[in-house]
Amino acid sequence: MPFGLIAMGAFWGVAIKLWFVDGPKIPLIFIGLWVVGFFGIPLLHWSGAVFLVFECLLAVILLLIERYKSAL
């Protein structure tokens, strides 16, 4: 399952980079959403693929926020 590792690496890499560049406010919100998805999706008995899509969406949104903040 290399796609899961890529998504996880992208999410955490961008979250840590944004934390150092802009402060903890936005990364903490996304880390909280990630934790809710990590524990909430299995509780709903949904597939692991749902979490993978959720994690990818969080990573893409976080990456867009980071690119916007770095352009300012």
Secondary structure, DSSP 8 states (H G I E B T S, - for coil): -HHHHHHHHHHHHHHHHHHHHH-SHHHHHHHHHHHHHHHHHHHTT--HHHHHHHHHHHHHHHHHHHHHHHH-
